[in-house]
Each structure stands twice: as structure tokens, then as C-alpha cells.
Amino acid sequence: MKKICDSILEAIGNTPLVRLNRVTEGLEAEVLVKCEYMNPSGSIKDRIALRMIRHAEETGKLKKGSKVVEASTGNTAIALSMVSAVRGYKALMCMPKGWATVERTRTMRAYGAEVQEVEPGEEIERELKGKSVHGGVVELLPRIRCLEMETHEPATWWARQALNPENIAANRDTTGKEILEQTGGKVDAFVASVGTGGTLLGVAEALLAVNPGVKIYAVEPASSSLFKMAPELRPYMEKYGIPGIAGWIITQLEERKILAEAYLVEDPEAVEMTNRLAREEGLFCGISGGANVHIALKVAQQMGKGKTVVTVLPDNRYRYFGNEHYTT
């Protein structure tokens, strides 16, 4: 272990992999959880924020005086705010009005970031009223704002986490590599929630390169499955000039056919397991971690004796005190 870090960025990664003992009672397979909430800003997104910003610096897209912008309501916005603070950049995070909890926006501002809440406007509200994709399209509005800033404001760099290949690379080269080292390569299944898809695809690439037989499982909120919503969002993205779904990481997940199965998890299931992890295992993870473990236990039940199932606890419970719902 390094005695002194030159900056907090050196503390990103190398998180513990912990065996579950009590919530797995009665199962013959073991379930291991990667405690990503122990990263400096409190989530796995520190890994991608650092990787994306470093790559932008190396390619000349970020320079002294630049501003980092992103459309995010949570972990990525916080992670980019933290890394930007250390690297000396201004940061502006866009989100739909009222979508982020007070805890999250206060954390971004504490790191010095500006938070801009975007309202849909009457035209879009009229067009989308009663349609199933309403939430998804409203979430696209901050991306429109980021695109406008990048296009018209000098020295502005949009991280584009849903499209950025460094999102995948960060998880392949750090999260996935660490899991292989910590398990000695013995992984039979990997389970993870899908937001952008970067964690799942990146770790999957690392694991499958060593063992093509590893089973990969996706987890999504039952209330907002991106796999189902993405095709419906395409016309709205084209209408408003947002970079297309074809390049989204989640689209790559589907096209490459690496998933054994995709599971949907209801809020009560995710919250119940999150509570159990705190009370029975001492793991103070967020609701998405509870959802991951809920499915990891199902997979472990199917796999049986001698098998190892790995999942991640992406963030901490503090992020959900204002809104106890499973979101990605």
C-alpha cells in the first residue's frame, strides 16, 4: 500500500472484494461484492471520471481554463465534479429539474461544480404527455443543453459518458482487472446494474478475455428499462440533434450478445436487500447495490456448489436518503 498519495485521485480503485456470509445462508455458491462505494467521492464512477478526463487531456480536448460538462443526476456528476476540482477545471452538471436529490446536488456544489436544472418546456411536455418514454426523453434534455454548450461555448468539453469508450476501458482495465486478481481468475458469473452499461461491458470484456465461459447478467429497474426504452427514444434524439443511440454503450451490449440474461428488479426488492446488507453484513451500500445482490443470489442459487458469483456495490447509502428508489 502506498503510504502517501500525491492527490486523492491516486486513491481511486483497488476496492475490497468481500464475501457475503449471512444473506447467502442456504446457498452453495459463494457471492462476492466489490465495494465501490469506498472510492473517494463515494461511487464506482470515480474510475470513469478520472479515465475520461485524463484521455481528454491527452488528446488536447481539455486544457487549462476548460470547463467540464455532463448530463447526470448522480454518481457521474459527483465524480466529475471531484476530479475536475483536483485537476483545476470548472464543472457544470445538467439535469432535469427536480430529478436529483438535495444530497447529490449539495455534494456537486461542495466540490465547486455549478448545477443547472433544465425544465422541459411547454412544447415537449405537450408532445410527450401520456407517452411511455416521457421520463427517458426528459432525461435527454440536459444532453441537448450540453451539446449546445460544447458547440457554442469555447473551451467546453462534454464527457458524454453514455458514448465515451473510456467508460468501458476504465472498467475493463481497473475494475475487471482487480476482480481477476482478487479471485485468482475464478469467476463463474458477473452481475451488474445497467446505467450507461460501462461497468457491465467493461468488466465483462476483462473476464471473458480470460474465461469465455463466464456468465454475464444485467440488472435494471423494472420502472425504467433502457433496453426497452432505447429504440423508442431514437426519433426524439434525431429530432433534437443528440448523438445517436447507435453509439450508446448499452446498444453495444445488445449487439455483442454477451448477456446470459437481463433481470428487472422492483423498488421494494432492491430496498429490502439494501437494508439486509447493512444490518446483516455491515455493508452501507446504495439501492443499486441491493438490486445487484438480489439478482446475484438468484444466479448463485442456479449455479450451485463450488461456483463464484461476483457483483458490485456501486455507491453508498447516503445518496438515497432523499429518495429510496432503485435508479441507475
Sequence and secondary structure as in RCSB ss.txt:
>XXXX:A:sequence
MKKICDSILEAIGNTPLVRLNRVTEGLEAEVLVKCEYMNPSGSIKDRIALRMIRHAEETGKLKKGSKVVEASTGN
TAIALSMVSAVRGYKALMCMPKGWATVERTRTMRAYGAEVQEVEPGEEIERELKGKSVHGGVVELLPRIRCLEME
THEPATWWARQALNPENIAANRDTTGKEILEQTGGKVDAFVASVGTGGTLLGVAEALLAVNPGVKIYAVEPASSS
LFKMAPELRPYMEKYGIPGIAGWIITQLEERKILAEAYLVEDPEAVEMTNRLAREEGLFCGISGGANVHIALKVA
QQMGKGKTVVTVLPDNRYRYFGNEHYTT
>XXXX:A:secstr
  SS SSGGGGSS   EEE  STTTT SSEEEEEEGGGSTTSBTHHHHHHHHHHHHHHTTSS TT EEEEE SSH
HHHHHHHHHHHHT EEEEEEETT S HHHHHHHHHTT EEEEE   HHHHHHHTT TTHHHHHHHHHHHHHHHHH
HHSTTEEE  TTT HHHHHHIIIIIIHHHHHHHTT  SEEEEE SSSHHHHHHHHHHHHH TT EEEEEEETT  
HHHHHHHHHHHHHHHT   GGG HHHHHHHTT EEEEEEE HHHHHHHHHHHHHHH   B HHHHHHHHHHHHHH
HHH TT EEEEEE BBGGGGTT      
